[in-house]
Amino acid sequence: MALYRFRITFEDYDDVIREIDVKSNQTFEDLHRAIHQSTGYNSEYPSSFYISNDQWIKGEEITYLPNQKRIDRGVALMDKVKLLSYIDDPHQKFYYTFNFDRPFDFHVELMKIILEETPGVTYPAVIKSVGEAPRQFGNMISAAAVPPPPGDDFDFLNEMAYSEEDAEDFSEVTETGDEDEVIAKVDDEEEEDEFGSEFSDDEGFEDEGKLSHGDDY
């Protein structure tokens, strides 16, 4: 029985490579399972192979765990279709999408046809593995969508360059609802800071004047 040696690469991770030998009379489901034996993924997700040209343009579909639309369209099932039925090119290509909900896309290319099996080998057989496959389910929630932890009250103030003293004013507004009173309080403090040192200097001048006047007597 002839063997097909396929080279499989992730479309978005081309440094991750698998080479798999499959019997010509085995099915697309056998190849599907062998791919995920080599990646460590759970293979039980809806997936499809597509007959492809050299530009990886999708053609006829062969599917696994089809949804109702695919059933209604009469899409061929992986477990019913042997690989030899679609091999008419020594470098036949298949575009393969695994898990339509969170898909990984692969390029599957026939590298060579081997005329004899290796005794004692169970096929499909992974004969080359390069690179670590990405996680099957990556982190889907962005950091921006995660709420801040309890008690982390000053994060937004830090972002706005406010201090904890400013935060007390904000909390006072929140607790009492009297925003005008707080604003007036802040304005009074700013006015005192602006003119206080000037007034203290004037008081010093006044004292000096009294002393010099006393010297006249």
C-alpha positions in Angstrom: 0.0 0.0 0.0 1.4 3.4 -1.0 2.0 6.1 1.6 1.4 9.8 1.4 3.8 12.1 3.2 2.1 15.4 4.1 3.8 18.5 5.4 1.6 20.5 7.7 2.2 24.1 8.8 0.1 26.6 10.6 -0.8 29.5 8.4 0.1 32.0 11.1 3.0 30.1 12.7 5.1 28.9 9.8 7.9 27.8 12.1 5.8 25.0 13.5 6.0 22.1 11.1 4.7 18.5 11.2 5.3 15.7 8.6 2.9 12.8 8.7 2.8 9.6 6.7 -0.7 8.3 5.9 -1.8 5.3 3.9 -3.4 6.2 0.6 -6.6 4.3 1.5 -7.0 6.0 4.9 -9.5 8.8 5.3 -9.4 12.5 5.8 -10.6 11.9 9.3 -7.5 9.8 9.9 -5.3 12.7 8.8 -7.4 15.1 10.9 -6.8 13.1 14.0 -3.1 12.6 13.2 -2.5 16.3 12.9 -3.9 16.8 16.4 -2.1 13.9 17.8 1.0 15.9 16.7 -0.2 19.2 18.1 -1.7 17.9 21.4 -5.1 19.4 20.6 -8.5 17.8 21.2 -9.6 16.9 17.7 -13.3 16.7 18.5 -14.3 20.1 17.0 -16.0 20.9 13.7 -13.3 21.2 11.1 -12.8 21.0 7.3 -10.3 20.3 4.6 -10.6 22.2 1.3 -9.1 21.1 -2.0 -6.6 23.9 -2.8 -4.5 25.3 -5.6 -1.0 26.7 -5.3 -2.3 30.0 -4.0 -4.2 28.2 -1.2 -7.5 29.2 -2.5 -10.3 27.0 -1.0 -12.2 24.7 -3.3 -14.4 21.7 -2.6 -14.9 21.0 1.2 -14.6 17.8 3.2 -15.9 18.3 6.7 -16.0 16.8 10.3 -18.8 17.3 12.7 -20.8 19.4 10.2 -23.4 22.0 11.2 -26.8 21.9 9.7 -25.9 24.3 6.8 -23.1 21.9 5.7 -25.4 18.9 6.0 -28.1 20.7 3.9 -25.4 21.5 1.3 -24.4 17.8 1.2 -20.7 18.5 2.1 -18.7 15.3 2.1 -17.7 13.8 5.4 -14.1 13.2 6.4 -14.8 9.6 7.6 -16.4 8.7 4.3 -13.7 10.0 1.9 -10.4 8.3 1.3 -7.3 10.4 0.6 -6.6 8.7 -2.7 -9.9 10.1 -4.0 -8.4 13.6 -4.1 -4.8 13.1 -4.9 -4.2 13.9 -8.6 -1.1 16.1 -8.2 2.3 15.0 -6.8 2.2 18.2 -4.7 -1.5 18.2 -3.9 -2.5 20.9 -1.4 -5.3 21.1 1.1 -6.3 24.1 3.1 -7.4 22.9 6.5 -9.4 24.8 9.2 -9.6 23.3 12.6 -12.4 24.4 15.1 -14.5 27.0 13.4 -15.4 28.7 16.7 -11.7 29.5 17.5 -10.0 28.5 14.3 -6.5 27.5 13.4 -5.7 27.4 9.7 -3.2 25.0 8.2 -1.5 24.4 4.9 -1.3 20.7 4.1 0.9 19.8 1.2 1.8 16.4 -0.3 5.6 16.1 -0.2 6.1 12.6 -1.7 4.5 9.3 -2.4 6.2 6.3 -0.7 5.6 3.0 -2.4 6.2 0.7 0.6 5.2 0.8 4.2 7.8 0.5 7.0 7.2 -2.8 8.9 6.0 -2.4 12.4 4.8 1.2 12.0 1.2 2.1 12.7 -0.2 4.7 10.3 -0.9 7.6 10.3 2.6 8.2 11.7 4.2 11.5 12.7 7.7 11.3 11.3 8.9 14.9 11.9 7.9 17.6 14.5 9.4 21.0 14.6 8.3 23.8 16.9 5.8 23.9 19.7 2.2 24.3 18.6 0.4 27.4 20.1 -2.1 26.8 22.9 -5.4 25.4 21.6 -7.4 28.0 23.5 -5.5 31.3 24.0 -6.5 34.2 26.3 -9.6 35.7 24.7 -10.2 38.5 27.2 -8.2 41.7 26.9 -6.7 43.4 30.0 -9.0 46.4 29.4 -12.1 44.2 29.8 -11.0 42.9 33.3 -12.4 45.0 36.2 -10.0 46.5 38.7 -9.5 44.4 41.9 -11.4 45.5 45.0 -9.8 48.2 47.1 -7.8 49.6 44.1 -9.4 53.0 44.5 -6.6 55.3 43.4 -5.6 53.7 40.1 -7.7 56.2 38.0 -6.3 59.1 40.1 -2.8 58.0 39.4 -3.5 57.9 35.7 -4.9 61.5 36.0 -1.9 62.7 38.2 -4.1 63.3 41.2 -2.9 62.7 44.7 -4.6 61.0 47.6 -5.4 64.4 49.1 -7.3 65.2 46.0 -9.1 61.9 46.3 -10.4 63.0 49.7 -12.1 66.0 48.0 -13.6 63.6 45.5 -14.8 61.3 48.2 -16.3 64.2 50.1 -18.3 65.2 47.0 -19.4 61.6 46.6 -20.4 61.2 50.2 -22.2 64.6 50.8 -23.2 65.5 47.3 -22.3 69.1 48.1 -19.9 69.7 45.3 -20.1 73.5 45.4 -19.1 73.6 49.1 -16.0 71.5 48.3 -15.0 73.6 45.4 -15.3 76.8 47.5 -13.2 75.1 50.2 -10.5 74.3 47.6 -10.6 77.9 46.2 -10.2 79.4 49.7 -7.2 77.2 50.4 -5.6 78.2 47.1 -6.3 81.9 47.8 -4.6 81.5 51.2 -1.6 79.8 49.7 -1.3 82.6 47.1 -1.5 85.6 49.5 -0.6 84.2 52.9 3.1 84.7 52.6 2.6 88.2 51.4 0.4 89.1 54.3 3.0 87.7 56.7 5.7 89.8 55.2 3.5 92.9 55.6 3.1 92.1 59.3 6.8 92.0 59.6 7.1 95.4 57.9 4.5 96.8 60.3 6.5 95.6 63.4 9.7 97.1 62.0 7.8 100.4 61.6 6.7 100.4 65.2 10.1 99.8 66.5 11.7 102.6 64.4 8.9 105.0 65.5 9.6 104.1 69.1 13.2 105.0 68.7 12.2 108.5 67.8 10.9 109.0 71.3 
